[in-house]
Amino acid sequence: MKKYLAEFLGTFTLVLFGCGAAVLAGDRIGSLGIALAFGFAFTAMAYGIGSLSGCHLNPAVSLGMYTAGRMTGKDLGSYIIAQLLGAIAGAAVLLLIATGQLGGYDLAARGLGQNGWGDNYGGEYNIAAAIVFEFIASLLFVIVFLGATQAGVPTELAGVAIGIALTGFYLVGLPLTGASLNPARSLGPAIFAGGRAISQLWLFLVVPSIAGIVSGWLYRSGILAKEHVRPRVTEVPEQQPMT
């Protein structure tokens, strides 16, 4: 259970402090601060729980790991459940904190860091732009994750590399979709924001997941793998821990 608890806590942290930066301090720190909050939160948890679970914190990453042959179906299902529950818990705590503001907090007007697109959201990009960005950014993010943690590659700085990549993708994606790249990160805030966030949630569940599967296939097929060796699936994700 340690690895599942680690995924729960890691995703909880990512949502609470990443989305929290947008909700509680976004008007002061701007897009750069929000992107750094997500990147720093991931990097911190990579070194905190990476040796236990590999620090996926993202169903798209877990799908990539499974497709690449680095984890079992049992672990895949349990990881995703832990990540989704962690994201929901993180969003719930964030809402509790936000509503403690003495002047009151208008959830309908200010949101909870949820993703979206279209009129009155970010830079008002259409659905095509949202799909293209989320697919490409998620694909590249999972590629970075798989490459930085594959066997035979020094992983001491894997957490830093992945955190930097996440920050960069968020800098570009925040005005487009709020930058998801992660179905769990999108689900948690959307559940509490409701309305439009729920109606648009499908894109942020489906597109990053497909991108994760494609990334995993690129490694399993040997196209991007360091060495084209058929992976051995074990109960624990076959990857070097981030230390």
PAZAPA-4460 file (N, C-alpha, C; in steps of 0.05 Angstrom, whole numbers, plus 32768, in hexadecimal, padded with zeros to 4 digits):
% residues 243
    n_x    n_y    n_z   ca_x   ca_y   ca_z    c_x    c_y    c_z   seq   type   mol
   8010   7FE8   8000   8000   8000   8000   8011   8019   8000     1      M     A
   802B   8017   8006   803B   802F   8008   803C   803F   7FEE     2      K     A
   803E   8031   7FD8   8041   803F   7FBE   8026   804D   7FB7     3      K     A
   8010   8041   7FBE   7FF6   804D   7FB8   7FF1   8065   7FCA     4      Y     A
   7FF9   8063   7FE3   7FF7   807A   7FF5   8009   8091   7FEC     5      L     A
   8021   8089   7FE2   8033   809E   7FD8   8027   80AC   7FC0     6      A     A
   801A   809E   7FAE   800D   80AB   7F97   7FF6   80BD   7FA0     7      E     A
   7FE7   80B4   7FB4   7FD2   80C5   7FBF   7FDD   80DF   7FCA     8      F     A
   7FF1   80DD   7FDB   7FFD   80F4   7FE8   800A   8107   7FD3     9      L     A
   8018   80FB   7FC0   8026   810B   7FAC   8012   811B   7F9B    10      G     A
   7FFC   810E   7F92   7FE9   811B   7F81   7FD9   8130   7F91    11      T     A
   7FD4   812A   7FAA   7FC8   813D   7FBD   7FD8   8156   7FBE    12      F     A
   7FF2   8153   7FC1   8005   816A   7FC4   8005   817A   7FAA    13      T     A
   8007   816C   7F93   8008   8179   7F79   7FF0   818B   7F75    14      L     A
   7FD8   8181   7F7B   7FBF   8190   7F76   7FBD   81A6   7F8B    15      V     A
   7FC2   81A0   7FA4   7FBE   81B4   7FB9   7FD1   81CD   7FB4    16      L     A
   7FEA   81C8   7FAE   7FFD   81DE   7FAC   7FFE   81E9   7F90    17      F     A
   7FFA   81D8   7F7B   7FFA   81E3   7F60   7FE1   81F3   7F5B    18      G     A
   7FCA   81E7   7F5F   7FB1   81F6   7F5B   7FAE   820C   7F70    19      C     A
   7FB9   8206   7F88   7FB8   821A   7F9E   7FC7   8233   7F96    20      G     A
   7FDD   8231   7F88   7FEB   8248   7F7F   7FDA   825A   7F6D    21      A     A
   7FCA   824D   7F5C   7FB9   825C   7F4A   7FA2   8269   7F59    22      A     A
   7F96   8259   7F6B   7F7E   8263   7F79   7F84   8278   7F8E    23      V     A
   7F99   8272   7F9E   7F9F   8283   7FB5   7FB2   829A   7FB0    24      L     A
   7FC3   8296   7F9B   7FD8   82AA   7F97   7FDC   82B1   7F7A    25      A     A
   7FCB   82A8   7F68   7FCF   82AC   7F4C   7FD1   82C9   7F44    26      G     A
   7FC1   82DA   7F51   7FC2   82F7   7F49   7FDC   8304   7F52    27      D     A
   7FEB   82F8   7F63   8005   8303   7F6C   801D   82F6   7F5F    28      R     A
   801C   82DD   7F5A   8033   82CF   7F4F   8032   82CB   7F31    29      I     A
   801A   82CD   7F25   8018   82CA   7F08   801C   82AE   7EFD    30      G     A
   801D   82AC   7EE3   8020   8291   7ED6   803A   8284   7EDD    31      S     A
   8050   8294   7EDF   806A   8288   7EE5   8069   827C   7F01    32      L     A
   805E   828A   7F14   805C   827F   7F2F   804B   8266   7F31    33      G     A
   8035   8265   7F22   8024   824E   7F22   8032   8236   7F16    34      I     A
   803F   823A   7EFF   804E   8225   7EF2   8064   821A   7F04    35      A     A
   8072   822C   7F12   8087   8223   7F24   807C   8214   7F3B    36      L     A
   8065   821B   7F45   8058   820D   7F5B   8053   81F0   7F53    37      A     A
   8048   81EC   7F3B   8043   81D0   7F32   805E   81C1   7F2F    38      F     A
   8072   81CE   7F23   808B   81C1   7F1F   809A   81BB   7F39    39      G     A
   809A   81CE   7F4B   80A7   81CA   7F65   8099   81B5   7F75    40      F     A
   807E   81B5   7F75   806F   81A1   7F84   8076   8185   7F7A    41      A     A
   8077   8181   7F5F   807E   8167   7F55   809B   815F   7F5D    42      F     A
   80AD   8172   7F59   80C9   816C   7F5F   80CD   8164   7F7D    43      T     A
   80C0   8173   7F8E   80C2   816C   7FAB   80B8   8150   7FB1    44      A     A
   80A1   8149   7FA5   8095   812F   7FAA   80A6   8119   7F9D    45      M     A
   80B3   811F   7F87   80C4   810B   7F79   80D9   8101   7F8C    46      A     A
   80E5   8113   7F9C   80FA   810B   7FAE   80EE   8102   7FC9    47      Y     A
   80D5   8108   7FCE   80C8   80FF   7FE6   80BD   80E3   7FE4    48      G     A
   80B0   80DC   7FCD   80A3   80C3   7FCB   80AC   80B3   7FB2    49      I     A
   80BF   80BE   7FA3   80C7   80B0   7F8A   80D2   8094   7F8F    50      G     A
   80DF   808F   7FA5   80EA   8075   7FAB   80D4   8061   7FB1    51      S     A
   80BC   806A   7FB8   80A6   8058   7FBF   8095   8051   7FA7    52      L     A
   808D   8065   7F98   807A   8061   7F82   8084   8069   7F67    53      S     A
   809A   8077   7F65   80A3   8082   7F4C   8098   809E   7F47    54      G     A
   8086   80A7   7F59   807A   80C2   7F58   806E   80C8   7F3D    55      C     A
   8059   80B9   7F35   804B   80BE   7F1C   8039   80D7   7F1F    56      H     A
   8027   80D6   7F33   8015   80EC   7F3A   8003   80F4   7F22    57      L     A
   7FFF   80E1   7F0F   7FF2   80E8   7EF6   7FEA   80CF   7EE8    58      N     A
   7FD0   80CA   7EE3   7FC7   80B2   7ED5   7FD3   80B0   7EB9    59      P     A
   7FD9   80C6   7EAC   7FE6   80C5   7E91   8002   80B9   7E93    60      A     A
   8010   80C0   7EA8   802B   80B4   7EAD   8029   8097   7EB3    61      V     A
   8016   808F   7EC4   8012   8073   7ECB   800A   8063   7EB2    62      S     A
   7FF9   806E   7EA1   7FF2   8060   7E88   800A   805D   7E76    63      L     A
   801B   8071   7E76   8034   806F   7E66   8046   805A   7E71    64      G     A
   8049   8058   7E8B   8059   8044   7E98   804F   8028   7E92    65      M     A
   8034   8025   7E94   8028   800B   7E8E   802C   8003   7E71    66      Y     A
   8027   8015   7E5F   802A   800F   7E42   8047   8009   7E3B    67      T     A
   805A   8016   7E49   8076   8011   7E45   807F   7FF7   7E51    68      A     A
   806D   7FEA   7E61   8074   7FD0   7E6D   8082   7FD2   7E87    69      G     A
   807F   7FE9   7E94   808E   7FED   7EAD   807D   7FEA   7EC6    70      R     A
   8064   7FE3   7EC4   8053   7FDE   7EDB   803C   7FCB   7ED3    71      M     A
   8031   7FBE   7EE7   801B   7FAB   7EE2   8000   7FB9   7EE0    72      T     A
   7FED   7FAA   7ED6   7FD2   7FB5   7ED5   7FC6   7FBA   7EF0    73      G     A
   7FCD   7FA9   7F04   7FC3   7FAC   7F1F   7FCE   7FC7   7F2A    74      K     A
   7FE7   7FCC   7F27   7FF3   7FE5   7F31   7FE7   7FFD   7F22    75      D     A
   7FE2   7FF9   7F08   7FD7   8010   7EF8   7FBC   8019   7F04    76      L     A
   7FAA   8006   7F08   7F90   800D   7F13   7F92   801A   7F2F    77      G     A
   7FA3   800E   7F40   7FA5   8019   7F5B   7FB3   8034   7F5B    78      S     A
   7FC6   8038   7F4A   7FD3   8053   7F48   7FBF   8068   7F3F    79      Y     A
   7FAF   8062   7F2B   7F9C   8076   7F20   7F88   807C   7F36    80      I     A
   7F7E   8068   7F44   7F6A   806E   7F59   7F76   807F   7F6E    81      I     A
   7F8F   8079   7F77   7F9C   8089   7F8B   7FA1   80A6   7F82    82      A     A
   7FA8   80A9   7F69   7FAD   80C4   7F5E   7F93   80D4   7F5C    83      Q     A
   7F7D   80C8   7F53   7F64   80D6   7F51   7F5A   80DE   7F6D    84      L     A
   7F5C   80CC   7F80   7F53   80D2   7F9B   7F65   80E8   7FA8    85      L     A
   7F7F   80E7   7FA3   7F91   80FC   7FAD   7F8A   8117   7FA1    86      G     A
   7F84   8118   7F87   7F7D   8131   7F7B   7F63   813C   7F86    87      A     A
   7F4F   812B   7F8A   7F36   8134   7F95   7F3A   813F   7FB2    88      I     A
   7F4A   8131   7FC2   7F50   813A   7FDD   7F5F   8154   7FDD    89      A     A
   7F72   8157   7FCB   7F81   8170   7FC9   7F6F   8188   7FC2    90      G     A
   7F5D   8183   7FAF   7F4A   8198   7FA7   7F37   819F   7FBE    91      A     A
   7F2E   818B   7FCD   7F1C   818F   7FE3   7F29   81A0   7FF9    92      A     A
   7F43   819A   7FFF   7F51   81AA   8013   7F55   81C7   8009    93      V     A
   7F5C   81C9   7FEF   7F5F   81E4   7FE4   7F46   81F4   7FE6    94      L     A
   7F2F   81E8   7FE0   7F15   81F6   7FE2   7F10   81FE   7FFF    95      L     A
   7F17   81ED   8012   7F13   81F3   802E   7F23   820B   8036    96      L     A
   7F3C   820C   802C   7F4E   8223   8033   7F43   823D   8025    97      I     A
   7F3C   823A   800C   7F33   8252   7FFD   7F1A   825E   8009    98      A     A
   7F07   824D   8012   7EEE   8258   801D   7EF2   8263   8039    99      T     A
   7F0A   8261   8044   7F10   826D   805D   7F17   828B   805B   100      G     A
   7F18   8295   8043   7F1E   82B1   803F   7F08   82C2   804C   101      Q     A
   7F10   82D6   805C   7EFD   82E5   806C   7EE9   82F4   805A   102      L     A
   7EF2   82FD   8043   7EDF   830B   8031   7ECE   82F9   8021   103      G     A
   7ED1   82DF   8025   7EC1   82CB   8016   7ECF   82C3   7FFC   104      G     A
   7EC8   82AB   7FF2   7ED5   82A1   7FDA   7EBF   8298   7FC7   105      Y     A
   7EBE   82A4   7FAF   7EA9   829E   7F9B   7EB4   8288   7F89   106      D     A
   7EAD   8270   7F8F   7EB8   8259   7F7F   7EAF   825A   7F62   107      L     A
   7E96   8262   7F5D   7E8C   8264   7F42   7E9C   8278   7F31   108      A     A
   7EA4   828E   7F3E   7EB3   82A3   7F2F   7ED1   829E   7F2E   109      A     A
   7EDC   8294   7F43   7EF9   8292   7F45   7F04   8276   7F3F   110      R     A
   7EF2   8262   7F41   7EFA   8247   7F3A   7F0D   823A   7F4F   111      G     A
   7F18   8223   7F47   7F29   8214   7F59   7F42   8209   7F49   112      L     A
   7F4A   8219   7F35   7F61   8210   7F25   7F5A   81FB   7F11   113      G     A
   7F40   81FA   7F0A   7F38   81E5   7EF7   7F41   81EC   7EDA   114      Q     A
   7F42   81D7   7EC9   7F49   81DB   7EAD   7F31   81E2   7E9C   115      N     A
   7F36   81EC   7E84   7F20   81F3   7E72   7F2A   81FF   7E59   116      G     A
   7F18   8209   7E49   7F1F   8217   7E30   7F06   8228   7E28   117      W     A
   7F0A   8238   7E13   7EF3   8247   7E07   7EEF   8262   7E13   118      G     A
   7ED6   826D   7E10   7ECF   8288   7E19   7ED3   828B   7E37   119      D     A
   7EDF   82A1   7E3E   7EE2   82A9   7E5A   7EF4   8295   7E6A   120      N     A
   7F06   8287   7E5B   7F19   8277   7E69   7F35   827D   7E5E   121      Y     A
   7F47   8285   7E6F   7F63   828B   7E66   7F64   829D   7E4E   122      G     A
   7F73   8294   7E3A   7F75   82A4   7E21   7F5F   829F   7E0D   123      G     A
   7F4B   8290   7E15   7F33   828A   7E04   7F3B   827B   7DEB   124      E     A
   7F48   8264   7DEE   7F4F   8253   7DD7   7F39   823F   7DD2   125      Y     A
   7F37   8236   7DB9   7F22   8223   7DB2   7F2A   8206   7DBA   126      N     A
   7F17   81F4   7DB6   7F1B   81D8   7DBE   7F32   81CB   7DAF   127      I     A
   7F35   81D2   7D95   7F4A   81C6   7D85   7F66   81CD   7D91   128      A     A
   7F69   81E6   7D99   7F83   81EF   7DA5   7F87   81E0   7DBF   129      A     A
   7F71   81DC   7DCF   7F73   81CF   7DE8   7F7C   81B2   7DE5   130      A     A
   7F70   81A4   7DD1   7F77   8188   7DCC   7F94   8185   7DC3   131      I     A
   7F9C   8196   7DB0   7FB7   8195   7DA6   7FCB   8199   7DBC   132      V     A
   7FC7   81AE   7DCC   7FDA   81B4   7DE1   7FDB   819D   7DF5   133      F     A
   7FC4   8194   7DFF   7FC3   8180   7E14   7FD0   8166   7E0A   134      E     A
   7FCB   815F   7DF1   7FD7   8146   7DE7   7FF5   8148   7DE5   135      F     A
   7FFF   815D   7DD8   801C   8160   7DD4   802A   8164   7DEE   136      I     A
   8020   8175   7DFF   802E   817A   7E19   802E   8161   7E2A   137      A     A
   8017   8152   7E2B   8016   8139   7E3A   8029   8124   7E2F   138      S     A
   8029   8122   7E15   803B   810F   7E07   8058   8114   7E0F   139      L     A
   8060   812D   7E0C   807C   8134   7E12   8082   8131   7E30   140      L     A
   806F   8138   7E41   8074   8135   7E5E   8079   8118   7E65   141      F     A
   8068   8106   7E5B   806B   80EA   7E62   8085   80DF   7E55   142      V     A
   808C   80E9   7E3E   80A5   80E1   7E32   80BD   80E9   7E44   143      I     A
   80BC   8101   7E4E   80D1   810A   7E60   80D2   80F8   7E79   144      V     A
   80BA   80F1   7E84   80B9   80E1   7E9C   80C4   80C5   7E96   145      F     A
   80BC   80B8   7E80   80C5   809D   7E7A   80E3   809D   7E74   146      L     A
   80EC   80B2   7E66   8108   80B3   7E5F   811A   80B8   7E77   147      G     A
   8111   80C8   7E89   8121   80CF   7EA1   8122   80B8   7EB5   148      A     A
   810F   80A5   7EB3   810E   8090   7EC7   8114   8074   7EBB   149      T     A
   811B   8073   7EA2   8120   8059   7E96   813A   804C   7EA0   150      Q     A
   813B   8032   7E9F   8153   8023   7EA9   816C   802C   7E99   151      A     A
   8181   802E   7EA8   819B   8035   7E9C   81A0   8053   7E99   152      G     A
   818E   8063   7EA4   8191   8080   7EA3   8194   808A   7EBF   153      V     A
   81A8   809B   7EC4   81AB   80A7   7EDF   8192   80B6   7EE7   154      P     A
   8187   80B0   7EFE   816D   80BC   7F06   816F   80D0   7F1D   155      T     A
   8187   80D6   7F26   8189   80E8   7F3D   817B   8103   7F38   156      E     A
   817C   810D   7F1F   816F   8126   7F19   8155   8123   7F0A   157      L     A
   814A   810B   7F0A   8131   8106   7EFB   811A   8118   7F05   158      A     A
   8118   811B   7F20   8103   812B   7F2B   8105   8148   7F22   159      G     A
   811E   8152   7F21   8122   816E   7F18   811B   8171   7EFB   160      V     A
   8124   815E   7EEA   811E   8160   7ECE   8100   815F   7EC8   161      A     A
   80F2   814D   7ED5   80D5   814B   7ED1   80C7   8164   7EDC   162      I     A
   80D0   816E   7EF3   80C4   8186   7EFE   80C8   819E   7EEB   163      G     A
   80E0   81A0   7EE0   80E5   81B6   7ECD   80D3   81B4   7EB4   164      I     A
   80D0   819B   7EAA   80BF   8197   7E93   80A3   819F   7E99   165      A     A
   8099   8197   7EB0   807D   819D   7EB8   807A   81BB   7EBA   166      L     A
   808D   81C9   7EC5   808C   81E7   7EC7   808A   81F3   7EAB   167      T     A
   809B   81EA   7E99   809B   81F5   7E7E   8081   81F1   7E70   168      G     A
   8076   81D9   7E72   805C   81D4   7E65   8046   81E5   7E71   169      F     A
   8047   81E9   7E8B   8033   81FA   7E98   8035   8217   7E90   170      Y     A
   804D   8221   7E8C   8050   823D   7E83   8042   8242   7E69   171      L     A
   8044   822E   7E57   8037   8231   7E3D   8019   822C   7E3F   172      V     A
   8011   8218   7E4F   7FF6   820E   7E4F   7FE2   821D   7E60   173      G     A
   7FEC   822C   7E74   7FD9   823A   7E86   7FC5   824C   7E78   174      L     A
   7FCD   825C   7E65   7FB9   826D   7E57   7FA7   825E   7E43   175      P     A
   7FB0   8245   7E3C   7FA0   8236   7E29   7F8A   8226   7E37   176      L     A
   7F92   8214   7E49   7F7F   8202   7E56   7F82   8202   7E74   177      T     A
   7F94   8212   7E7F   7F9B   8210   7E9B   7FAF   81FA   7E9F   178      G     A
   7FB7   81ED   7E89   7FCC   81D8   7E8A   7FC4   81C0   7E9B   179      A     A
   7FBA   81AB   7E8F   7FB4   8193   7E9E   7FCB   817F   7E9D   180      S     A
   7FCE   8171   7E86   7FE2   815C   7E82   7FDE   8145   7E96   181      L     A
   7FC8   8146   7EA4   7FC4   8134   7EBB   7FA7   8131   7EC1   182      N     A
   7F9A   811A   7EBB   7F7E   8117   7EC1   7F76   811B   7EDE   183      P     A
   7F87   8112   7EF1   7F81   8116   7F0D   7F81   8133   7F15   184      A     A
   7F95   8142   7F0C   7F97   815E   7F12   7F7E   816D   7F08   185      R     A
   7F72   8164   7EF2   7F5A   8170   7EE7   7F41   8168   7EF6   186      S     A
   7F40   814E   7EFD   7F28   8144   7F0A   7F22   8151   7F25   187      L     A
   7F37   8153   7F36   7F33   815D   7F51   7F25   8179   7F52   188      G     A
   7F31   818D   7F45   7F24   81A7   7F46   7F08   81A8   7F38   189      P     A
   7F06   8199   7F22   7EEC   8199   7F13   7ED5   818F   7F23   190      A     A
   7EDA   817B   7F34   7EC4   8170   7F44   7EB7   8186   7F56   191      I     A
   7EC8   8197   7F61   7EBE   81AC   7F73   7EB5   81C5   7F64   192      F     A
   7EC2   81CB   7F4E   7EBB   81E3   7F3E   7EA0   81DE   7F30   193      A     A
   7E9C   81C5   7F27   7E82   81BE   7F1A   7E7E   81CD   7EFF   194      G     A
   7E65   81CC   7EF6   7E5D   81DB   7EDE   7E6E   81D6   7EC6   195      G     A
   7E79   81EB   7EBB   7E89   81EA   7EA3   7EA2   81D8   7EA6   196      R     A
   7EAE   81D9   7EBE   7EC6   81C9   7EC3   7EBF   81AB   7EBF   197      A     A
   7EA8   81A2   7EC8   7EA0   8187   7EC5   7E9A   8180   7EA7   198      I     A
   7E8C   8193   7E9A   7E85   818D   7E7E   7E9D   818C   7E6B   199      S     A
   7EB3   8199   7E73   7ECB   8198   7E62   7EE0   8185   7E6C   200      Q     A
   7EDA   8177   7E82   7EED   8165   7E8F   7EF6   814F   7E7D   201      L     A
   7EE4   8145   7E6B   7EEA   812E   7E5A   7F04   8132   7E4B   202      W     A
   7F09   814A   7E41   7F21   814F   7E31   7F3A   814A   7E42   203      L     A
   7F3A   8152   7E5B   7F51   8150   7E6C   7F54   8134   7E79   204      F     A
   7F40   8124   7E76   7F42   8108   7E7E   7F4C   80F7   7E66   205      L     A
   7F41   80FC   7E4F   7F47   80EB   7E38   7F61   80F2   7E29   206      V     A
   7F65   810B   7E23   7F7C   8113   7E12   7F97   810C   7E20   207      V     A
   7F9C   8115   7E39   7FB6   810D   7E45   7FB9   80EF   7E48   208      P     A
   7FA3   80E1   7E4D   7FA5   80C4   7E50   7FAE   80B7   7E36   209      S     A
   7FA3   80BF   7E1F   7FAB   80B5   7E06   7FC8   80BB   7E00   210      I     A
   7FD0   80D4   7E07   7FEC   80DC   7E03   7FFF   80CB   7E14   211      A     A
   7FF7   80C4   7E2D   8007   80B3   7E3D   800B   8097   7E31   212      G     A
   7FF5   808C   7E26   7FF7   8072   7E19   800A   8073   7E01   213      I     A
   8008   8088   7DF1   8019   808A   7DDA   8036   808D   7DE2   214      V     A
   803B   809C   7DF7   8057   809F   7E01   8062   8084   7E0A   215      S     A
   8051   8075   7E19   805A   805A   7E22   8060   8048   7E0B   216      G     A
   8050   8049   7DF6   8055   8039   7DDE   8070   8040   7DD1   217      W     A
   8076   805A   7DD0   808F   8062   7DC4   80A7   8056   7DD2   218      L     A
   80A5   8052   7DED   80BB   8046   7DFB   80BA   8027   7DF9   219      Y     A
   80A2   801C   7DFA   80A0   7FFF   7DF8   80A9   7FF5   7DDD   220      R     A
   80A3   8004   7DC8   80AB   7FFC   7DAD   80C9   7FFF   7DA8   221      S     A
   80D6   800D   7DBA   80F3   8011   7DB7   80FA   802B   7DA8   222      G     A
   80E6   8039   7D9F   80EC   8051   7D8F   80FB   8066   7DA0   223      I     A
   80F3   8069   7DB9   8100   807C   7DCB   8110   8070   7DE2   224      L     A
   810D   8056   7DE6   811B   8049   7DFC   8139   8049   7DF8   225      A     A
   8148   804B   7E0E   8165   804B   7E0D   816F   8031   7E01   226      K     A
   8163   801B   7E08   8169   8001   7DFC   814F   7FF3   7DF6   227      E     A
   814D   7FE7   7DDF   8134   7FD9   7DD8   8134   7FBD   7DE4   228      H     A
   812C   7FBB   7DFD   812B   7FA2   7E0B   810E   7F9F   7E15   229      V     A
   8102   7F87   7E10   80E7   7F83   7E18   80E5   7F86   7E36   230      R     A
   80D4   7F98   7E40   80D3   7F9E   7E5D   80C8   7F87   7E6D   231      P     A
   80D1   7F84   7E85   80C7   7F70   7E98   80B4   7F7D   7EAB   232      R     A
   809B   7F75   7EAB   8087   7F82   7EBC   8088   7F76   7ED8   233      V     A
   8089   7F87   7EEC   808A   7F7E   7F08   8074   7F8C   7F17   234      T     A
   8070   7F84   7F30   805B   7F90   7F41   8062   7FAD   7F47   235      E     A
   807C   7FB3   7F49   8085   7FCF   7F4E   808D   7FDB   7F33   236      V     A
   8086   7FF4   7F2E   808E   8000   7F14   80AB   7FFC   7F0F   237      P     A
   80B3   7FF1   7EF8   80CF   7FEC   7EF2   80DB   8006   7EE8   238      E     A
   80E6   8015   7EFA   80F3   802E   7EF4   8106   8034   7F0B   239      Q     A
   811A   8043   7F05   812C   804A   7F1A   811F   805F   7F2C   240      Q     A
   8120   805C   7F47   8113   8070   7F58   8121   808B   7F56   241      P     A
   8111   80A0   7F59   811C   80BB   7F59   8127   80C0   7F75   242      M     A
   8141   80C4   7F77   814D   80C8   7F91   815C   80E3   7F92   243      T     A
***
